[in-house]
Amino acid sequence: MNIENKITEYVAQVLVRLFGEQDFPEMQLQKTRKEFTGDYTLNVFPLLKITRKNPMETAGMIGEEMVKTVDFIESYEIVKGFLNLKITDAYWLDAFKEISSTENFGFVKDSGKTVMVEYSSPNTNKPLHLGHLRNNFLGYSVAEILKANGHKVIKTQIINDRGIHICKSMLAWQLFGDGETPESSGIKGDHLVGKYYVKFDQEYKKEIADQMAAGKTEEEAKKEAPILLSAQAMLKQWEAKEPEVYALWEKMNQWCYDGFGTTYKSMGVDFDTLYYESETYLYGKDFVSEGLEKGVFYKKEDGSVWIDLTEDGLDHKLVLRSDGTAVYMTQDIGTAIQRYKDYPDINQLIYTVGNEQDYHFKVLFLILNKLGFEWAKECYHLSYGMVELPHGKMKSREGTVVDADDLMQGMVDDAQKASELHGHVSDQTEEEQAALADMVGKGALKYFILKVDPKKKMMFDPSASIDLNGNTGPFIQYAHARIQSIIRRAEGVHPVTMEASELSDKELELIKMLNDYPTIVKEAGLNFSPANIANYVYDLVKQYNSFYQSSPIFNDENEAQTQFRVSLSAEVGKVIKSGMRLLGVQVPNRM
């Protein structure tokens, strides 16, 4: 039981003893503000209807009783009716001993809950880009945080491998590719396919201009451009599984899968299971047919199928086109149902998708609920803000996307240059330098993205993210490396007995922060927010640096103090490593 729960439990017992009351509101307990004396503050105002006394009297009675009956409460102070409670140093020293002896401190062993987390979900017509980096880093980190909370986690993605956008790349390669392959060109497979997606858009714009020059309106030109009509025809051929088109689709998709695999390995993310839109859209069509029979959906005169959600505050939503082809909603209905069939023990399904799809997921969950699936109420859209760049928005079809592979390599290169500039790697081999640059560069990228609340949009600044000062990954990685250096100098960690009276204020503050870690991990899981972890670790490092600068670790005249401070440093290092691992960030032992 954590300290907050212990305090509220004892307060409840005090209320029963003093006032004979067992039915009281939820305790409002928070950390005491730094300008006041104490560790935790109880808001007594909600308790006044029980005590029937003024706030000062109520706080005084509770505080007095707590000091008399609770061995870890040292003293109390009343500030405007708020009761500040000070915890004994002995309690914090015992807490540190427990932290030191606990394996995987901060983690829960088994919650009995199974969660599926979807992230990435790329299209097979282009490589992964900066937006995918936030998606993958966020989804992977949330999955790891949920594991730390004791949940069984299934990581998944839906690969969007069908549709008109896929056919655009296929058609452009067919028309202009001249048999080019990843092997013949030396271009990574997903990059090669993306090249022809851009080529399609270039040719499409030329044809629109030609059509308009021939007297058509812009709207007519966009609809009647020959290359677009050919792509639409190819989509129908694909759905009919015309052999030549299907074989081309399989070949180009495999180029993308190979490319994605290389990028995922570089990102440090993985998946337990994969779903393909080319398969799941068929499941969706079947359930649309069933829903049509049950009256959940309705059919228009042109044959298209819709659902009326106006009574739910939304609008009419298309679920099947008039020509029988599926839309994204069709596929998502089928995918969700199939996942629960494949994994019937799932308690929650989390979709990591940008906030531009907020409406889509409101509709999806509502449709699934109307189809009779109770588990739809437990589906959750982990909505996040877009990543912006100084030069504006990215556009895949125009080739202005910031490629994920290039960005990650650029970060690694920047880390290498920074290390050489500061002379931190002069005694390392080339292999060690390369591994460190990879760890620091990608760690800087991940941390910079994950420290921001997922709901907020963000501006990515590569130069700021690699800085050794401030709220950055390298700043935290350097602190971990420093701690490992201390442990090496001390020739390991040797547990030592300390008296509570010997603890300094800086040491106490560090122990209190370490003690918060399980609560932070829990909150991050409840909020699906790696930012909780990132900013906690940053604050922990700042507190450790303050301790390090004011409290010499090594003292030849006090061996016990030296060993305690080495032990304290080691536990800080463990929590730094643990927290950063939940973000998917590695920390070096030397830097």
VOLOKE-664168 format. One record per residue (C-alpha): x, y, z. Coordinates in nm, 3 decimals, decimal comma, always signed. Layout:
! residues N
REC       u       v       w
REC       X       Y       Z
...
END
This chain:
! residues 591
REC       u       v       w
REC  +0,000  +0,000  +0,000
REC  +0,143  +0,339  -0,095
REC  +0,181  +0,622  +0,153
REC  -0,121  +0,817  +0,023
REC  -0,350  +0,518  +0,076
REC  -0,204  +0,457  +0,422
REC  -0,270  +0,816  +0,526
REC  -0,630  +0,820  +0,399
REC  -0,696  +0,486  +0,568
REC  -0,573  +0,620  +0,903
REC  -0,772  +0,942  +0,861
REC  -1,082  +0,728  +0,806
REC  -1,011  +0,540  +1,128
REC  -0,964  +0,870  +1,313
REC  -1,299  +0,997  +1,185
REC  -1,471  +0,684  +1,312
REC  -1,308  +0,716  +1,655
REC  -1,370  +1,089  +1,694
REC  -1,710  +1,127  +1,534
REC  -1,852  +0,775  +1,506
REC  -1,895  +0,834  +1,134
REC  -1,826  +0,564  +0,878
REC  -1,988  +0,720  +0,574
REC  -1,768  +1,004  +0,453
REC  -1,666  +1,157  +0,119
REC  -1,352  +1,057  -0,069
REC  -1,041  +1,198  +0,096
REC  -0,875  +1,487  -0,085
REC  -0,505  +1,435  -0,026
REC  -0,219  +1,591  -0,217
REC  +0,149  +1,665  -0,175
REC  +0,220  +1,965  +0,045
REC  +0,332  +2,272  -0,146
REC  +0,702  +2,346  -0,105
REC  +0,651  +2,674  +0,080
REC  +0,483  +2,491  +0,370
REC  +0,607  +2,235  +0,622
REC  +0,489  +1,880  +0,566
REC  +0,470  +1,603  +0,307
REC  +0,097  +1,558  +0,244
REC  -0,196  +1,796  +0,278
REC  -0,550  +1,692  +0,366
REC  -0,835  +1,917  +0,257
REC  -1,070  +1,904  +0,556
REC  -1,351  +2,115  +0,407
REC  -1,542  +1,816  +0,258
REC  -1,537  +1,660  +0,609
REC  -1,708  +1,950  +0,789
REC  -2,057  +1,807  +0,743
REC  -1,936  +1,507  +0,947
REC  -1,742  +1,694  +1,216
REC  -1,989  +1,984  +1,243
REC  -1,696  +2,203  +1,343
REC  -1,504  +2,480  +1,170
REC  -1,205  +2,393  +0,945
REC  -0,938  +2,488  +1,201
REC  -1,097  +2,278  +1,478
REC  -1,151  +1,984  +1,244
REC  -0,792  +1,991  +1,116
REC  -0,657  +2,025  +1,471
REC  -0,855  +1,729  +1,603
REC  -0,754  +1,504  +1,313
REC  -0,391  +1,615  +1,324
REC  -0,360  +1,564  +1,699
REC  -0,507  +1,214  +1,676
REC  -0,287  +1,121  +1,380
REC  +0,033  +1,221  +1,562
REC  -0,073  +1,021  +1,873
REC  -0,180  +0,703  +1,694
REC  +0,016  +0,677  +1,367
REC  +0,381  +0,596  +1,414
REC  +0,499  +0,747  +1,084
REC  +0,330  +1,086  +1,136
REC  +0,584  +1,315  +1,304
REC  +0,393  +1,642  +1,323
REC  +0,118  +1,850  +1,170
REC  +0,053  +2,210  +1,072
REC  -0,274  +2,384  +0,990
REC  -0,285  +2,641  +0,712
REC  -0,625  +2,804  +0,654
REC  -0,809  +2,484  +0,735
REC  -0,578  +2,258  +0,538
REC  -0,399  +1,992  +0,742
REC  -0,031  +1,941  +0,653
REC  +0,116  +1,612  +0,778
REC  +0,491  +1,552  +0,809
REC  +0,619  +1,195  +0,765
REC  +0,905  +1,072  +0,984
REC  +1,253  +1,032  +0,839
REC  +1,250  +0,674  +0,968
REC  +0,954  +0,596  +0,744
REC  +1,137  +0,727  +0,437
REC  +1,448  +0,527  +0,524
REC  +1,237  +0,211  +0,553
REC  +1,074  +0,300  +0,221
REC  +1,417  +0,324  +0,061
REC  +1,511  -0,020  +0,195
REC  +1,194  -0,161  +0,041
REC  +1,266  +0,012  -0,290
REC  +1,618  -0,132  -0,292
REC  +1,497  -0,486  -0,227
REC  +1,204  -0,482  -0,471
REC  +1,257  -0,641  -0,811
REC  +1,105  -0,438  -1,094
REC  +1,013  -0,163  -0,851
REC  +0,709  +0,031  -0,967
REC  +0,562  -0,253  -1,174
REC  +0,250  -0,462  -1,103
REC  +0,280  -0,837  -1,160
REC  -0,065  -0,937  -1,288
REC  -0,380  -0,728  -1,316
REC  -0,579  -1,003  -1,485
REC  -0,665  -0,763  -1,769
REC  -0,587  -0,807  -2,140
REC  -0,548  -0,502  -2,364
REC  -0,489  -0,484  -2,738
REC  -0,306  -0,174  -2,859
REC  -0,312  -0,079  -3,227
REC  -0,052  +0,157  -3,367
REC  +0,141  +0,238  -3,687
REC  -0,115  +0,113  -3,943
REC  +0,066  +0,235  -4,256
REC  -0,051  +0,254  -4,616
REC  +0,142  +0,041  -4,863
REC  +0,184  +0,328  -5,109
REC  +0,453  +0,525  -4,927
REC  +0,723  +0,501  -4,660
REC  +0,669  +0,589  -4,295
REC  +0,711  +0,957  -4,210
REC  +0,745  +1,190  -3,910
REC  +0,377  +1,149  -3,820
REC  +0,425  +0,772  -3,808
REC  +0,713  +0,823  -3,566
REC  +0,486  +0,988  -3,309
REC  +0,224  +0,720  -3,369
REC  +0,467  +0,430  -3,328
REC  +0,655  +0,576  -3,034
REC  +0,329  +0,659  -2,857
REC  +0,158  +0,325  -2,925
REC  +0,463  +0,120  -2,831
REC  +0,525  +0,319  -2,513
REC  +0,162  +0,296  -2,402
REC  +0,176  -0,080  -2,458
REC  +0,489  -0,107  -2,242
REC  +0,335  +0,112  -1,970
REC  +0,023  -0,106  -1,966
REC  +0,248  -0,412  -1,928
REC  +0,414  -0,241  -1,630
REC  +0,065  -0,205  -1,482
REC  +0,027  -0,581  -1,492
REC  -0,186  -0,609  -1,805
REC  -0,135  -0,871  -2,073
REC  -0,080  -0,661  -2,387
REC  -0,121  -0,755  -2,752
REC  +0,047  -0,512  -2,992
REC  -0,112  -0,498  -3,334
REC  -0,149  -0,295  -3,649
REC  -0,384  -0,287  -3,946
REC  -0,193  -0,259  -4,271
REC  -0,388  -0,049  -4,520
REC  -0,298  -0,251  -4,826
REC  -0,593  -0,182  -5,054
REC  -0,780  +0,111  -5,200
REC  -0,745  +0,376  -5,467
REC  -0,422  +0,518  -5,318
REC  -0,254  +0,178  -5,354
REC  -0,372  +0,153  -5,714
REC  -0,226  +0,495  -5,791
REC  +0,126  +0,373  -5,706
REC  +0,067  +0,048  -5,894
REC  -0,059  +0,223  -6,207
REC  +0,224  +0,479  -6,209
REC  +0,484  +0,199  -6,178
REC  +0,309  +0,011  -6,458
REC  +0,313  +0,318  -6,684
REC  +0,650  +0,470  -6,597
REC  +0,850  +0,218  -6,396
REC  +1,018  +0,031  -6,680
REC  +1,049  -0,277  -6,455
REC  +1,238  -0,093  -6,179
REC  +1,275  -0,291  -5,851
REC  +1,438  -0,225  -5,514
REC  +1,725  -0,450  -5,619
REC  +1,780  -0,288  -5,958
REC  +1,752  +0,068  -5,826
REC  +1,913  +0,029  -5,484
REC  +1,610  +0,208  -5,339
REC  +1,443  +0,076  -5,022
REC  +1,115  -0,094  -5,120
REC  +0,870  +0,139  -4,945
REC  +1,061  +0,440  -5,080
REC  +1,039  +0,304  -5,432
REC  +0,662  +0,257  -5,409
REC  +0,629  +0,606  -5,262
REC  +0,824  +0,743  -5,556
REC  +0,551  +0,624  -5,792
REC  +0,275  +0,760  -5,569
REC  +0,435  +1,102  -5,617
REC  +0,472  +1,031  -5,990
REC  +0,099  +0,956  -6,018
REC  +0,012  +1,293  -5,862
REC  +0,247  +1,474  -6,098
REC  +0,091  +1,312  -6,404
REC  -0,259  +1,359  -6,266
REC  -0,201  +1,736  -6,233
REC  -0,071  +1,753  -6,590
REC  -0,383  +1,579  -6,718
REC  -0,609  +1,811  -6,520
REC  -0,434  +2,108  -6,681
REC  -0,478  +1,951  -7,028
REC  -0,847  +1,880  -6,964
REC  -0,906  +2,238  -6,848
REC  -0,721  +2,369  -7,152
REC  -0,967  +2,168  -7,363
REC  -1,259  +2,357  -7,207
REC  -1,360  +2,147  -6,907
REC  -1,419  +2,293  -6,562
REC  -1,169  +2,214  -6,289
REC  -1,419  +1,985  -6,117
REC  -1,487  +1,798  -6,442
REC  -1,115  +1,776  -6,518
REC  -1,038  +1,626  -6,178
REC  -1,309  +1,361  -6,217
REC  -1,237  +1,277  -6,582
REC  -0,855  +1,275  -6,595
REC  -0,768  +0,950  -6,779
REC  -0,504  +0,840  -6,527
REC  -0,754  +0,867  -6,239
REC  -1,017  +0,672  -6,433
REC  -0,755  +0,403  -6,497
REC  -0,673  +0,384  -6,126
REC  -1,041  +0,350  -6,041
REC  -1,074  +0,073  -6,298
REC  -0,769  -0,100  -6,149
REC  -0,932  -0,095  -5,804
REC  -1,234  -0,281  -5,943
REC  -1,002  -0,528  -6,115
REC  -0,823  -0,583  -5,784
REC  -1,149  -0,646  -5,598
REC  -1,239  -0,898  -5,873
REC  -0,891  -1,053  -5,821
REC  -0,789  -1,011  -6,185
REC  -0,465  -1,217  -6,194
REC  -0,227  -0,962  -6,345
REC  -0,341  -0,676  -6,120
REC  -0,342  -0,898  -5,812
REC  +0,010  -1,024  -5,881
REC  +0,137  -0,666  -5,920
REC  -0,035  -0,572  -5,594
REC  +0,131  -0,860  -5,409
REC  +0,473  -0,774  -5,552
REC  +0,466  -0,402  -5,467
REC  +0,311  -0,464  -5,125
REC  +0,596  -0,701  -5,041
REC  +0,843  -0,427  -5,131
REC  +0,668  -0,209  -4,874
REC  +0,653  -0,481  -4,607
REC  +1,027  -0,536  -4,639
REC  +1,090  -0,163  -4,612
REC  +0,857  -0,123  -4,314
REC  +1,030  -0,409  -4,135
REC  +1,366  -0,232  -4,162
REC  +1,216  +0,094  -4,034
REC  +1,040  -0,074  -3,738
REC  +1,367  -0,238  -3,635
REC  +1,538  +0,100  -3,643
REC  +1,252  +0,253  -3,441
REC  +1,276  -0,022  -3,183
REC  +0,906  -0,117  -3,204
REC  +0,741  -0,453  -3,262
REC  +0,403  -0,621  -3,305
REC  +0,247  -0,943  -3,180
REC  -0,007  -0,978  -3,459
REC  -0,089  -0,814  -3,792
REC  -0,417  -0,750  -3,971
REC  -0,458  -0,661  -4,338
REC  -0,732  -0,438  -4,473
REC  -0,745  -0,652  -4,787
REC  -0,885  -0,931  -4,567
REC  -1,082  -0,750  -4,299
REC  -1,289  -0,532  -4,534
REC  -1,461  -0,853  -4,647
REC  -1,559  -0,931  -4,287
REC  -1,697  -0,581  -4,260
REC  -1,912  -0,625  -4,569
REC  -2,065  -0,938  -4,417
REC  -2,161  -0,754  -4,100
REC  -2,303  -0,464  -4,299
REC  -2,532  -0,717  -4,470
REC  -2,639  -0,857  -4,133
REC  -2,696  -0,506  -3,996
REC  -2,905  -0,423  -4,302
REC  -3,133  -0,720  -4,227
REC  -3,163  -0,613  -3,861
REC  -3,252  -0,256  -3,956
REC  -2,933  -0,105  -3,814
REC  -2,844  +0,021  -4,164
REC  -3,057  +0,137  -4,454
REC  -3,009  +0,129  -4,831
REC  -3,053  +0,426  -5,062
REC  -3,201  +0,406  -5,413
REC  -2,852  +0,399  -5,568
REC  -2,770  +0,084  -5,368
REC  -2,535  +0,251  -5,118
REC  -2,575  +0,150  -4,752
REC  -2,586  +0,403  -4,468
REC  -2,656  +0,438  -4,097
REC  -2,862  +0,718  -3,943
REC  -2,692  +0,850  -3,629
REC  -2,883  +1,178  -3,601
REC  -3,055  +1,066  -3,278
REC  -2,706  +1,025  -3,131
REC  -2,608  +1,381  -3,223
REC  -2,412  +1,278  -3,532
REC  -2,518  +1,246  -3,896
REC  -2,576  +0,986  -4,169
REC  -2,268  +0,772  -4,236
REC  -2,187  +0,574  -4,551
REC  -2,078  +0,214  -4,484
REC  -2,092  +0,067  -4,836
REC  -2,072  +0,243  -5,174
REC  -2,338  +0,204  -5,442
REC  -2,103  -0,016  -5,647
REC  -2,058  -0,250  -5,351
REC  -1,703  -0,143  -5,266
REC  -1,609  -0,091  -4,903
REC  -1,512  +0,232  -4,727
REC  -1,274  +0,269  -4,431
REC  -1,564  +0,231  -4,188
REC  -1,651  -0,107  -4,343
REC  -1,297  -0,230  -4,290
REC  -1,279  -0,101  -3,932
REC  -1,605  -0,273  -3,840
REC  -1,472  -0,601  -3,974
REC  -1,130  -0,563  -3,814
REC  -1,267  -0,489  -3,466
REC  -1,503  -0,786  -3,473
REC  -1,234  -1,021  -3,602
REC  -0,993  -0,913  -3,329
REC  -1,241  -1,002  -3,057
REC  -1,300  -1,336  -3,226
REC  -0,925  -1,404  -3,241
REC  -0,865  -1,284  -2,883
REC  -1,188  -1,336  -2,685
REC  -1,018  -1,245  -2,357
REC  -0,956  -0,881  -2,462
REC  -1,090  -0,637  -2,203
REC  -1,003  -0,324  -2,397
REC  -0,905  -0,229  -2,753
REC  -0,702  +0,089  -2,792
REC  -0,660  +0,265  -3,127
REC  -0,356  +0,495  -3,153
REC  -0,467  +0,730  -3,430
REC  -0,432  +1,107  -3,487
REC  -0,702  +1,347  -3,372
REC  -0,818  +1,416  -3,728
REC  -0,998  +1,081  -3,694
REC  -1,187  +1,168  -3,372
REC  -1,523  +1,168  -3,549
REC  -1,449  +0,843  -3,732
REC  -1,395  +0,655  -3,408
REC  -1,704  +0,802  -3,241
REC  -1,902  +0,662  -3,533
REC  -1,720  +0,328  -3,533
REC  -1,777  +0,259  -3,163
REC  -2,141  +0,366  -3,192
REC  -2,202  +0,136  -3,490
REC  -2,040  -0,161  -3,314
REC  -2,259  -0,095  -3,011
REC  -2,572  -0,079  -3,227
REC  -2,471  -0,409  -3,388
REC  -2,494  -0,561  -3,039
REC  -2,130  -0,588  -2,937
REC  -2,108  -0,501  -2,566
REC  -1,728  -0,479  -2,581
REC  -1,764  -0,170  -2,804
REC  -1,809  +0,034  -2,485
REC  -1,452  -0,057  -2,386
REC  -1,296  +0,051  -2,716
REC  -1,084  +0,363  -2,679
REC  -0,940  +0,608  -2,931
REC  -0,597  +0,724  -2,813
REC  -0,620  +1,052  -2,999
REC  -0,303  +1,254  -3,041
REC  -0,207  +1,585  -3,198
REC  -0,016  +1,619  -3,519
REC  +0,357  +1,680  -3,539
REC  +0,435  +2,003  -3,719
REC  +0,756  +2,127  -3,872
REC  +0,892  +2,481  -3,908
REC  +0,829  +2,475  -4,283
REC  +0,467  +2,362  -4,267
REC  +0,255  +2,052  -4,318
REC  +0,370  +1,738  -4,493
REC  +0,205  +1,614  -4,812
REC  +0,283  +1,259  -4,926
REC  +0,156  +1,295  -5,280
REC  +0,371  +1,602  -5,337
REC  +0,684  +1,439  -5,199
REC  +0,727  +1,692  -4,917
REC  +0,711  +1,433  -4,640
REC  +0,987  +1,413  -4,380
REC  +1,085  +1,050  -4,417
REC  +1,113  +0,850  -4,092
REC  +1,430  +0,669  -4,202
REC  +1,603  +0,992  -4,303
REC  +1,497  +1,172  -3,985
REC  +1,621  +0,894  -3,758
REC  +1,953  +0,875  -3,941
REC  +1,986  +1,253  -3,923
REC  +1,938  +1,239  -3,547
REC  +2,204  +0,969  -3,517
REC  +2,444  +1,178  -3,729
REC  +2,378  +1,483  -3,511
REC  +2,446  +1,278  -3,197
REC  +2,774  +1,157  -3,346
REC  +2,883  +1,513  -3,425
REC  +2,785  +1,637  -3,079
REC  +2,984  +1,359  -2,911
REC  +3,291  +1,435  -3,120
REC  +3,255  +1,807  -3,048
REC  +3,246  +1,753  -2,671
REC  +3,520  +1,489  -2,683
REC  +3,311  +1,232  -2,499
REC  +3,398  +0,940  -2,728
REC  +3,772  +0,973  -2,780
REC  +3,847  +0,653  -2,587
REC  +3,582  +0,440  -2,761
REC  +3,614  +0,214  -3,064
REC  +3,432  +0,308  -3,385
REC  +3,170  +0,038  -3,314
REC  +3,113  +0,173  -2,963
REC  +3,086  +0,527  -3,095
REC  +2,833  +0,419  -3,358
REC  +2,623  +0,230  -3,101
REC  +2,628  +0,528  -2,864
REC  +2,532  +0,773  -3,138
REC  +2,243  +0,546  -3,237
REC  +2,125  +0,523  -2,874
REC  +2,153  +0,897  -2,810
REC  +2,016  +1,016  -3,144
REC  +1,708  +0,794  -3,142
REC  +1,664  +0,842  -2,769
REC  +1,660  +1,218  -2,823
REC  +1,395  +1,182  -3,092
REC  +1,169  +0,950  -2,892
REC  +1,196  +1,147  -2,571
REC  +1,130  +1,482  -2,739
REC  +0,812  +1,344  -2,894
REC  +0,688  +1,149  -2,591
REC  +0,745  +1,419  -2,329
REC  +0,457  +1,615  -2,486
REC  +0,102  +1,532  -2,373
REC  -0,039  +1,308  -2,652
REC  -0,346  +1,527  -2,692
REC  -0,137  +1,832  -2,782
REC  +0,002  +1,905  -3,126
REC  +0,373  +1,965  -3,126
REC  +0,655  +2,127  -3,318
REC  +0,953  +1,899  -3,366
REC  +1,289  +2,073  -3,332
REC  +1,582  +1,834  -3,401
REC  +1,851  +2,069  -3,267
REC  +1,670  +2,129  -2,937
REC  +1,603  +1,758  -2,888
REC  +1,974  +1,663  -2,898
REC  +2,084  +1,924  -2,639
REC  +2,267  +1,790  -2,332
REC  +2,091  +2,050  -2,118
REC  +1,723  +2,092  -2,041
REC  +1,431  +1,853  -2,074
REC  +1,588  +1,620  -2,332
REC  +1,671  +1,255  -2,374
REC  +2,049  +1,311  -2,382
REC  +2,031  +1,510  -2,056
REC  +1,872  +1,208  -1,887
REC  +2,100  +0,957  -2,061
REC  +2,404  +1,151  -1,940
REC  +2,278  +1,137  -1,580
REC  +2,244  +0,759  -1,604
REC  +2,597  +0,729  -1,744
REC  +2,728  +0,946  -1,459
REC  +2,564  +0,719  -1,202
REC  +2,716  +0,410  -1,361
REC  +3,055  +0,582  -1,341
REC  +3,001  +0,636  -0,968
REC  +2,913  +0,268  -0,920
REC  +3,225  +0,162  -1,109
REC  +3,441  +0,389  -0,896
REC  +3,285  +0,244  -0,580
REC  +3,348  -0,105  -0,721
REC  +2,982  -0,194  -0,697
REC  +2,693  -0,125  -0,461
REC  +2,738  -0,238  -0,100
REC  +2,425  -0,212  +0,118
REC  +2,487  -0,028  +0,443
REC  +2,285  +0,046  +0,757
REC  +2,203  +0,414  +0,807
REC  +2,021  +0,593  +1,087
REC  +1,729  +0,812  +0,984
REC  +1,881  +1,103  +1,173
REC  +2,180  +1,094  +0,938
REC  +1,976  +1,162  +0,625
REC  +2,018  +1,503  +0,462
REC  +1,730  +1,700  +0,314
REC  +1,858  +1,626  -0,039
REC  +1,869  +1,254  +0,032
REC  +1,518  +1,261  +0,175
REC  +1,385  +1,443  -0,129
REC  +1,537  +1,183  -0,360
REC  +1,388  +0,896  -0,160
REC  +1,047  +1,064  -0,170
REC  +1,072  +1,103  -0,548
REC  +1,176  +0,739  -0,591
REC  +0,880  +0,639  -0,376
REC  +0,648  +0,820  -0,622
REC  +0,749  +0,600  -0,916
REC  +0,477  +0,331  -0,878
REC  +0,212  +0,603  -0,862
REC  +0,352  +0,768  -1,174
REC  +0,350  +0,436  -1,363
REC  -0,011  +0,378  -1,257
REC  -0,120  +0,728  -1,361
REC  +0,057  +0,694  -1,697
REC  -0,136  +0,372  -1,758
REC  -0,469  +0,524  -1,659
REC  -0,408  +0,831  -1,876
REC  -0,238  +0,644  -2,164
REC  +0,030  +0,911  -2,136
REC  +0,404  +0,844  -2,167
REC  +0,448  +1,216  -2,092
REC  +0,377  +1,135  -1,725
REC  +0,679  +0,903  -1,722
REC  +0,903  +1,132  -1,927
REC  +0,853  +1,439  -1,713
REC  +0,881  +1,242  -1,389
REC  +1,218  +1,101  -1,498
REC  +1,333  +1,449  -1,597
REC  +1,234  +1,587  -1,254
REC  +1,409  +1,294  -1,085
REC  +1,729  +1,366  -1,277
REC  +1,711  +1,736  -1,185
REC  +1,668  +1,642  -0,820
REC  +1,957  +1,397  -0,842
REC  +2,183  +1,657  -1,004
REC  +2,101  +1,898  -0,722
REC  +2,192  +1,628  -0,470
REC  +2,511  +1,538  -0,661
REC  +2,632  +1,898  -0,673
REC  +2,570  +1,969  -0,303
REC  +2,647  +1,630  -0,147
REC  +2,984  +1,471  -0,228
REC  +2,934  +1,101  -0,295
REC  +3,277  +0,991  -0,176
REC  +3,390  +1,076  +0,177
REC  +3,702  +0,903  +0,303
REC  +3,612  +0,994  +0,661
REC  +3,260  +0,848  +0,649
REC  +3,249  +0,516  +0,463
REC  +2,889  +0,446  +0,567
REC  +2,771  +0,773  +0,414
REC  +2,967  +0,703  +0,096
REC  +2,813  +0,360  +0,055
REC  +2,464  +0,491  +0,127
REC  +2,500  +0,763  -0,135
REC  +2,630  +0,512  -0,387
REC  +2,327  +0,292  -0,308
REC  +2,093  +0,589  -0,340
REC  +2,254  +0,682  -0,674
REC  +2,218  +0,323  -0,793
REC  +1,843  +0,318  -0,717
REC  +1,799  +0,648  -0,901
REC  +1,984  +0,492  -1,194
REC  +1,753  +0,189  -1,189
REC  +1,441  +0,406  -1,198
REC  +1,587  +0,622  -1,476
REC  +1,656  +0,308  -1,680
REC  +1,314  +0,162  -1,601
REC  +1,125  +0,479  -1,688
REC  +1,317  +0,537  -2,009
REC  +1,263  +0,175  -2,111
REC  +0,887  +0,237  -2,085
REC  +0,942  +0,513  -2,341
REC  +1,140  +0,277  -2,564
REC  +1,461  +0,468  -2,491
REC  +1,788  +0,299  -2,401
REC  +2,033  +0,459  -2,159
REC  +2,412  +0,418  -2,189
REC  +2,652  +0,310  -1,915
REC  +2,920  +0,539  -2,060
REC  +2,871  +0,866  -2,241
END
